[in-house]
Every structure is written in structure tokens, then in C-alpha cells.
Amino acid sequence: MGSSTVVCAVAEEDGHRMRVLGVGEAPSVGVRKGVITDPDAASAAMTKALDAAERGAGQEIDSAVLSLGGRHLGSRSSQSVVSVASRSGAVATGDLNRVLEAAREQGQEQGREIVHLIPRSYSVDAHEGLRDPRGVEGGRLSVDAELVIASTSHLEALVGCAHAAGLRVDDIVVQPLASAEGVLRDAELERSVAVVDVGGGTTDIAIFRQGTIQRVVVLPVGGLNVTNDLATGLHCDQEEAELIKCRHGHCDPGQVMAEEMITVVGIAGVGRDEVPRRWLAEVIEPRAREMARLIGEVLDQEEGIQKVVLTGGCSRLLGFAAAVHHILEMPVRVAVPEGFSGLADQLGMPEHAAVAGLLRWGQRSSTNVRDRSNLRTTRSQGRLNRWLHELF
């Protein structure tokens, strides 16, 4: 559920790929900057997308994996130590679960929920940097983990909307991780890389190093800020500004011919003006550079970032990737979901990164569905969370 669009997709396993059976989209209502502000309206929008996906797939949908967005998302490190209790003197699964549970308990906060607990590395006595410590002999087991945390109230609002739309909730994935799952390539995952999903209301950043998450950050800016700037600068409605942005927008005035003109319909459909297309770029450029600088400020706090994988609807704006590349001075790839068959063309845009990631997330976890009554359960989710372990 994004700030601009709600998307529902249905797929089934098809060899090494997933075959997309149906995709439904609806305008997002009752959601602002990734947060549900009107549950009834948001649930109605979810139902519209769900109905369209059901018609396309020819199947009734009764449960789903959901993405959770919003500025309330964040992450923090957690370390814990336990004694090795197994009789053999080597670390066993029970020891692993106890040290992860201890890391979880240290991260508990009033009004906040731990959505994901992701171990970065383990140590057994002097043996450090272990990915899986089971079978290693020693007396002390410690873990360095990253906790991805969300507001309890926003989490409950999302679940409530799904229930009102007639859905059981199989799992919840924070939006930055869902987008990363949807577009990251295996080779990129092994490097120090930032996945930046520039959506309508927010910019979601997930930073990875050697296959595991290091940090999650959500910035309160996105494509709707560009739309608002155009509506103000061109004296037109939001709908007209969004249409103009998508059709004619550019982030670099120097790349637009001076004589090129476009038609702008005035507020409430009154009046039409011919304006130079370069004006649009002159309005868009400062906002695009500001967004790129904010992304850069986040990445400056991390060491060794080698590449930015850019996705989300705003990444399609002409010149935006170049602006990010210019300010961050590192390689930038605009990413779309890959590796699907069937109706794959309906998931072929950067704005579909998160829903594509949810499909893959659900595929990998289909044999290990969590207890739907416990939103705190942490579970294994495939390649992005390769060190994650089931605690319950």
C-alpha cells in the first residue's frame, strides 16, 4: 500500500521462475507518506486492487503477504550473549534461539514492534564473524543483530485494513526489504549496496553488506513533492501536475530544448496555457537535487557503499538517476523486477519493486507460515535474510 497506488499481485511457482497470474491496481486513498490515515478508505482501496487481481487470476484470494511503509520505520543494532548450554559443549539450535531471543528483548520499546530480527554475525568465545555457529565448541555465544522496528499502531492499522478487505495476513515485510527482494541481483547482494525506493510519499533506503541488512531509513520525501511543486508553479490541479510530470517532466533543464512547448490545463479545468517544457525542468531540478542530497546524507553515514540500486515510481523521472549519480558520485542502476513469467509485463516497472518482492518473500516462506496471531514472530525469508532463524 503506497502513498500513490495500491498493488496486489498473484503468482504461482513455474520452475525457477514465478508465473504472474493476475495484477490489480487502485489509486491509494487514506494513506499519507506510507501511513494509513483513514482505515475505511484504505481498506476500500485495497479491496479494489484485490478484486482486480482476482479477476485476472481467476482465483479467490483469502490471504496475503503485506508490505509496511512509513516514516515510523527504522532499525537499530542489538548485541546479546548467552552461555552454551548443550551437553556436547558445542552450539546447538536451542542456544541459537536463546541468544536471538535475548537480542530481541533488548530491543523492545513501548509502542514499537520488532518486525524483523536479522543476525549479522555470531561469535563463540574467540571465534568471531561466524554466519552459523552451530557445531562450534565453546562456552559463550554472542550475536550482533539488526532489529527492524515499526510503530505498533501503524502495524495494527495495516492488519485491520487487510481483515476488513477479507484477507488473512500471512506475513508483513517492511517496504525497504520488500523492494530489495524484488530487484536486487545476487551479485549486488554480496557487495555493499543501497537499495533506494523513491515512491510517492517516501523514499525507502535499505543498506546491505555481504548479503545482510545493515540499516533501514525512510525519508519523508517522494514523487508527490515534485507533483506539489509543479501544481504550485504551473497554477494547476494536482491531477494535471501529476500527468504533466509523468509525460513531460525532466530533472535537467539543460537537456530540454528551449523551443519545446506543452499545454497546461488550469485549476478546475479552466483555461489552457502553452508553456515551455524547460519551465517544468526548472521547477523539478531543485527538488530532485534536494532528494539526491538527502539520500547522500544517509549513505555518507555508512562505510564502503559501492552502488545505488534505484527503484520506485519517481526513479522513472527523466534525469533523476543522473542527478543521484552526480551528487553521490557512485554507480546507479535503475532497477525493475526480473525473473517472472506469465503476466510479467504488468510487473515490469520500478514502482512494482515492492509487490514483486512480496511475491518472492511469500514463495520462500510458503512452507513456514507464521502464527498470524503473533505479529512479533521473526522467520526465515530466503536470500536477503539468510542468517535469520525462526524463534517460535
C-alpha positions as CSV (number, residue, x, y, z in Angstrom):
1,M,0.0,0.0,0.0
2,G,1.9,3.0,-1.3
3,S,1.0,6.7,-1.0
4,S,0.0,6.8,-4.6
5,T,-1.1,3.3,-5.6
6,V,-2.2,0.1,-4.0
7,V,-1.0,-3.0,-5.9
8,C,-2.0,-6.7,-5.5
9,A,-0.3,-9.5,-7.4
10,V,-0.9,-13.2,-7.6
11,A,1.7,-15.7,-8.8
12,E,2.5,-19.4,-8.7
13,E,5.7,-21.4,-9.0
14,D,6.9,-22.1,-12.5
15,G,10.2,-23.9,-12.3
16,H,12.9,-21.4,-11.3
17,R,10.6,-18.5,-12.1
18,M,7.3,-17.4,-10.8
19,R,4.4,-17.1,-13.2
20,V,2.3,-14.0,-12.6
21,L,-1.4,-14.8,-12.8
22,G,-3.1,-11.5,-12.0
23,V,-2.2,-7.9,-11.1
24,G,-4.6,-5.4,-9.7
25,E,-4.0,-1.7,-9.0
26,A,-6.1,1.1,-7.5
27,P,-5.5,4.7,-6.5
28,S,-4.2,4.9,-2.9
29,V,-6.8,6.6,-0.6
30,G,-6.5,7.0,3.1
31,V,-2.6,6.7,3.0
32,R,-0.2,9.5,3.5
33,K,3.5,9.1,3.3
34,G,3.1,5.4,3.7
35,V,1.0,5.6,6.8
36,I,-2.7,4.7,7.0
37,T,-4.7,7.8,8.0
38,D,-8.2,6.7,7.0
39,P,-8.6,2.9,7.6
40,D,-12.0,2.7,5.9
41,A,-10.8,4.4,2.7
42,A,-7.5,2.5,2.7
43,S,-9.4,-0.8,3.1
44,A,-11.7,0.1,0.2
45,A,-8.7,0.8,-2.0
46,M,-7.1,-2.5,-1.0
47,T,-10.4,-4.3,-1.9
48,K,-10.4,-2.7,-5.4
49,A,-6.8,-3.8,-6.1
50,L,-7.7,-7.3,-4.7
51,D,-10.8,-7.6,-6.8
52,A,-8.9,-6.7,-10.0
53,A,-6.1,-9.3,-9.2
54,E,-8.7,-12.0,-8.5
55,R,-10.4,-11.3,-11.9
56,G,-7.1,-11.5,-13.7
57,A,-6.0,-14.7,-11.9
58,G,-9.4,-16.4,-12.0
59,Q,-8.9,-17.3,-8.3
60,E,-10.2,-16.2,-5.0
61,I,-7.6,-14.7,-2.6
62,D,-8.1,-15.2,1.1
63,S,-4.6,-14.4,2.5
64,A,-1.7,-12.2,1.6
65,V,1.8,-11.0,2.4
66,L,1.7,-7.2,3.1
67,S,4.3,-4.5,2.9
68,L,4.5,-1.9,5.7
69,G,5.8,1.6,4.9
70,G,6.1,4.9,6.6
71,R,8.5,7.3,8.4
72,H,7.9,5.3,11.6
73,L,10.1,2.5,10.3
74,G,13.7,2.3,11.5
75,S,16.4,-0.1,12.5
76,R,18.9,-0.4,15.3
77,S,21.7,-2.7,16.4
78,S,21.3,-5.2,19.2
79,Q,24.0,-7.5,20.8
80,S,23.5,-10.3,23.3
81,V,25.5,-13.0,25.0
82,V,24.4,-16.4,26.4
83,S,26.2,-19.4,27.8
84,V,26.3,-22.5,25.7
85,A,24.0,-25.0,27.4
86,S,24.1,-28.0,25.2
87,R,25.7,-31.1,26.8
88,S,28.1,-31.6,23.9
89,G,29.7,-28.3,24.6
90,A,29.0,-27.2,21.0
91,V,26.5,-24.6,20.0
92,A,23.1,-26.1,19.2
93,T,19.8,-24.7,17.8
94,G,18.5,-24.1,21.3
95,D,21.5,-21.9,22.1
96,L,20.9,-20.0,18.9
97,N,17.3,-19.4,19.7
98,R,18.2,-18.1,23.2
99,V,20.8,-15.6,22.0
100,L,18.4,-14.3,19.4
101,E,15.6,-14.0,21.9
102,A,17.9,-12.1,24.2
103,A,18.7,-9.7,21.3
104,R,15.0,-9.2,20.7
105,E,14.3,-8.5,24.3
106,Q,16.9,-5.8,24.4
107,G,15.2,-4.0,21.5
108,Q,11.7,-3.9,23.0
109,E,10.2,-0.4,23.2
110,Q,6.9,0.9,24.3
111,G,4.6,1.4,21.3
112,R,7.0,-0.2,18.9
113,E,7.2,-3.7,17.3
114,I,10.2,-5.7,16.1
115,V,9.1,-6.7,12.6
116,H,12.4,-8.3,11.6
117,L,15.4,-9.6,13.6
118,I,18.4,-10.1,11.3
119,P,21.7,-11.6,12.7
120,R,24.8,-10.1,11.1
121,S,27.3,-12.3,12.7
122,Y,27.9,-14.7,15.7
123,S,30.9,-15.3,17.9
124,V,31.8,-18.3,20.0
125,D,34.5,-17.4,22.5
126,A,37.4,-16.2,20.3
127,H,35.8,-17.4,17.1
128,E,34.3,-14.3,15.5
129,G,32.4,-13.4,12.4
130,L,30.5,-16.7,12.1
131,R,27.5,-16.9,9.9
132,D,26.2,-20.1,11.5
133,P,27.8,-21.0,14.9
134,R,26.1,-24.4,15.3
135,G,28.6,-27.2,16.0
136,V,31.3,-24.8,17.2
137,E,32.6,-25.7,20.6
138,G,32.8,-23.0,23.3
139,G,31.3,-21.5,26.4
140,R,29.9,-18.1,25.3
141,L,27.7,-17.4,22.3
142,S,27.1,-13.8,21.2
143,V,25.3,-12.3,18.3
144,D,25.4,-8.9,16.5
145,A,21.9,-8.3,15.0
146,E,19.9,-5.6,13.3
147,L,16.3,-5.1,14.5
148,V,13.9,-3.5,12.0
149,I,11.2,-1.7,14.1
150,A,7.8,-0.3,13.4
151,S,5.1,1.6,15.2
152,T,2.6,-0.8,16.8
153,S,-0.4,1.4,16.0
154,H,0.6,1.6,12.3
155,L,1.2,-2.1,12.1
156,E,-2.2,-2.8,13.7
157,A,-3.9,-0.4,11.3
158,L,-2.4,-2.2,8.3
159,V,-3.6,-5.6,9.6
160,G,-7.0,-4.1,10.4
161,C,-7.4,-2.9,6.8
162,A,-6.5,-6.4,5.4
163,H,-9.0,-8.0,7.7
164,A,-11.7,-5.6,6.6
165,A,-10.9,-6.5,3.0
166,G,-11.4,-10.2,3.8
167,L,-7.8,-11.2,4.0
168,R,-5.8,-13.2,6.5
169,V,-2.3,-11.9,7.0
170,D,0.4,-14.5,6.2
171,D,3.3,-12.1,6.9
172,I,4.3,-8.5,7.0
173,V,7.5,-7.2,5.3
174,V,8.8,-3.6,5.7
175,Q,8.8,-1.8,2.4
176,P,12.5,-1.3,2.0
177,L,13.2,-5.0,2.4
178,A,10.3,-5.9,0.1
179,S,11.7,-3.6,-2.6
180,A,15.2,-5.0,-2.2
181,E,13.9,-8.6,-2.5
182,G,12.1,-7.5,-5.7
183,V,15.0,-6.0,-7.6
184,L,18.4,-6.9,-6.1
185,R,20.6,-9.2,-8.1
186,D,22.7,-11.9,-6.4
187,A,26.0,-10.3,-7.4
188,E,24.8,-6.9,-5.9
189,L,23.7,-8.5,-2.7
190,E,27.2,-9.7,-2.0
191,R,28.6,-6.1,-2.3
192,S,28.0,-3.0,-0.2
193,V,24.9,-1.7,-1.9
194,A,22.0,0.7,-1.1
195,V,18.5,0.0,-2.5
196,V,16.7,3.3,-2.8
197,D,12.9,3.1,-3.5
198,V,11.7,6.6,-4.3
199,G,7.9,6.3,-4.0
200,G,5.1,8.8,-4.0
201,G,5.2,9.9,-0.3
202,T,8.5,8.5,1.0
203,T,12.0,7.4,-0.1
204,D,12.8,4.0,1.5
205,I,16.5,3.1,1.8
206,A,17.9,-0.4,2.7
207,I,21.6,-0.8,3.0
208,F,23.2,-4.2,2.6
209,R,26.7,-5.5,3.2
210,Q,27.8,-9.1,2.3
211,G,24.2,-10.3,2.0
212,T,22.6,-9.0,5.1
213,I,20.9,-5.8,6.1
214,Q,22.9,-3.0,7.9
215,R,20.3,-0.3,8.2
216,V,16.8,0.8,7.2
217,V,15.9,4.5,6.7
218,V,12.7,6.2,5.5
219,L,12.8,9.8,4.3
220,P,9.6,11.8,4.2
221,V,10.0,12.9,0.5
222,G,9.0,11.4,-2.7
223,G,7.4,11.9,-6.1
224,L,4.4,13.7,-4.7
225,N,6.6,16.5,-3.5
226,V,7.6,17.0,-7.2
227,T,3.9,17.0,-8.1
228,N,3.1,19.6,-5.5
229,D,5.9,21.9,-6.7
230,L,4.5,21.6,-10.3
231,A,1.0,22.3,-9.2
232,T,2.1,25.4,-7.4
233,G,4.5,26.6,-10.1
234,L,2.1,26.0,-13.0
235,H,-1.1,27.0,-11.2
236,C,-2.9,23.7,-12.0
237,D,-4.6,20.9,-10.2
238,Q,-2.7,18.0,-8.5
239,E,-4.1,15.6,-11.1
240,E,-2.9,17.8,-14.0
241,A,0.5,18.3,-12.4
242,E,1.0,14.5,-11.9
243,L,0.1,13.9,-15.6
244,I,2.5,16.6,-16.8
245,K,5.2,15.3,-14.5
246,C,4.9,11.7,-15.9
247,R,4.6,12.8,-19.6
248,H,7.0,15.8,-19.8
249,G,9.0,16.0,-16.6
250,H,12.8,16.3,-16.6
251,C,15.3,17.0,-13.8
252,D,17.9,18.8,-16.0
253,P,16.8,22.0,-17.8
254,G,19.9,21.8,-20.0
255,Q,18.6,18.6,-21.5
256,V,15.3,20.2,-22.7
257,M,15.1,22.1,-26.0
258,A,14.2,25.8,-25.4
259,E,11.5,25.9,-28.1
260,E,9.6,22.8,-26.9
261,M,6.2,23.8,-25.5
262,I,3.5,21.9,-23.6
263,T,-0.2,22.6,-22.8
264,V,-1.2,23.1,-19.1
265,V,-4.9,23.0,-18.1
266,G,-5.7,25.5,-15.3
267,I,-7.3,24.8,-12.0
268,A,-10.7,23.2,-12.1
269,G,-10.2,22.7,-15.9
270,V,-10.5,26.4,-16.6
271,G,-8.1,27.8,-19.2
272,R,-5.2,26.4,-21.2
273,D,-1.7,27.8,-21.4
274,E,1.2,27.0,-23.6
275,V,4.4,27.0,-21.5
276,P,8.0,26.0,-22.3
277,R,8.8,22.4,-21.2
278,R,12.0,23.8,-19.8
279,W,10.0,25.6,-17.1
280,L,9.0,22.2,-15.8
281,A,12.6,21.1,-15.5
282,E,13.5,24.4,-13.8
283,V,10.8,23.6,-11.2
284,I,11.7,20.0,-10.8
285,E,15.5,20.3,-10.7
286,P,15.8,21.8,-7.2
287,R,13.6,19.2,-5.6
288,A,15.4,16.4,-7.4
289,R,18.7,17.7,-6.2
290,E,17.4,18.0,-2.7
291,M,16.1,14.4,-2.7
292,A,19.5,13.2,-4.0
293,R,21.3,15.2,-1.3
294,L,19.1,13.7,1.4
295,I,19.9,10.2,0.1
296,G,23.6,11.1,0.1
297,E,23.5,12.2,3.7
298,V,22.2,8.8,4.7
299,L,24.8,6.9,2.7
300,D,27.6,9.2,4.0
301,Q,27.0,7.6,7.4
302,E,27.8,4.2,6.0
303,E,31.3,3.0,5.0
304,G,32.1,1.4,1.7
305,I,28.8,1.7,-0.2
306,Q,29.7,0.8,-3.8
307,K,26.5,1.1,-5.7
308,V,23.0,2.5,-5.6
309,V,20.1,0.4,-6.9
310,L,17.4,2.9,-7.6
311,T,13.7,1.9,-7.9
312,G,10.2,3.2,-7.2
313,G,8.0,5.3,-9.5
314,C,10.0,8.5,-9.1
315,S,13.1,6.8,-10.4
316,R,11.5,6.8,-13.9
317,L,11.5,10.6,-13.9
318,L,13.9,11.7,-16.7
319,G,17.3,12.8,-15.3
320,F,16.7,11.7,-11.8
321,A,19.1,8.8,-11.8
322,A,21.7,11.1,-13.4
323,A,21.1,13.6,-10.6
324,V,21.6,10.9,-7.9
325,H,24.8,9.7,-9.7
326,H,26.2,13.3,-9.9
327,I,25.7,14.1,-6.3
328,L,26.6,10.7,-4.8
329,E,29.5,10.1,-7.2
330,M,28.9,6.3,-7.4
331,P,27.3,3.9,-9.9
332,V,23.5,4.0,-10.1
333,R,21.2,1.4,-11.7
334,V,17.5,2.0,-12.2
335,A,16.0,-1.5,-11.4
336,V,12.8,-3.2,-12.4
337,P,11.6,-6.7,-11.3
338,E,13.1,-9.5,-13.2
339,G,12.7,-13.3,-13.5
340,F,8.9,-13.5,-13.8
341,S,6.8,-15.2,-16.5
342,G,3.1,-15.0,-17.4
343,L,1.8,-11.5,-16.9
344,A,5.3,-10.3,-16.1
345,D,4.9,-7.2,-18.2
346,Q,2.3,-6.0,-15.6
347,L,5.1,-6.0,-13.0
348,G,7.8,-4.5,-15.2
349,M,8.2,-1.0,-13.8
350,P,10.3,0.3,-10.9
351,E,7.2,1.1,-8.9
352,H,6.4,-2.6,-8.8
353,A,9.6,-3.5,-6.9
354,A,7.9,-4.0,-3.5
355,V,5.0,-6.1,-4.7
356,A,7.4,-8.3,-6.8
357,G,9.5,-8.7,-3.6
358,L,6.4,-9.7,-1.7
359,L,5.7,-12.5,-4.2
360,R,9.2,-13.9,-3.8
361,W,9.0,-13.5,0.0
362,G,5.8,-15.4,0.1
363,Q,7.2,-18.1,-2.2
364,R,10.2,-18.8,0.0
365,S,8.1,-18.8,3.2
366,S,5.0,-20.8,1.9
367,T,6.1,-23.9,3.8
368,N,6.7,-22.0,7.0
369,V,3.8,-19.6,7.5
370,R,3.9,-17.9,10.8
371,D,1.3,-17.7,13.6
372,R,-1.0,-15.0,12.3
373,S,-2.0,-14.1,15.9
374,N,1.6,-13.1,16.8
375,L,2.9,-10.0,14.9
376,R,6.2,-10.3,16.6
377,T,7.3,-13.6,15.1
378,T,10.6,-13.5,13.2
379,R,11.1,-16.0,10.5
380,S,13.5,-17.1,7.7
381,Q,12.9,-15.4,4.4
382,G,15.4,-16.6,1.9
383,R,18.4,-14.9,0.4
384,L,18.1,-11.4,1.9
385,N,17.7,-12.7,5.5
386,R,19.9,-15.8,5.0
387,W,21.0,-15.7,8.6
388,L,17.5,-15.2,10.1
389,H,16.2,-18.0,12.3
390,E,12.8,-19.0,13.5
391,L,12.4,-18.1,17.1
392,F,8.9,-19.5,17.8
